């Protein structure tokens, strides 16, 4: 019995020495590069994923009793069901997207994106349609917070056992305080 008490005390002490291992200590990323896809994955049902700026991570969509994503990638298809492009949607948000600019190279798009520091747009729409590489978008969340993103790449993927899907690579910066100013 004495040995058991000592083991428990040692476990408690060791657990107290490593508080950084707890889930609640994870730092939320408010900027970075994300690859978001429209791939359907079988969990309890077929789901895709979306991205939550507030959580700073990819989350299930439709949500599983939790976080509703700010951005979901959807396929644009022709009459035969072939993927012809990509769109962004934002569940429960009719004023989510504003196209700021389009460029012919990634270098130009990144330069503009880096210099874009204040949201001035007032006309947001429910859909960011006909996405193309090198576009810069502003996203307004349902809580009236803002993100900017630059689309780096769009690919049609054929490696899923379910169906073909779109992968959109973008760089983003989120302003969690609701300000229209993007600070470094």
Secondary structure, 3 states (H helix, E strand, C coil): CHHHHHHHHHHHHHHHHCHHHCHHHCCCCCEEEEEEECCCEECCCEEEEEEECCCCEEEEECCCCCCCCCEEEEEEECCCCCEEEEEEECCCCCCCEEEEEECCCHHHHHHHHHHCCECCCCCCECEECCCCCCEEEEEECCCCCEEEEEEEEEEEECCCCCCCEEEEEEEEEEECCCCCECCC
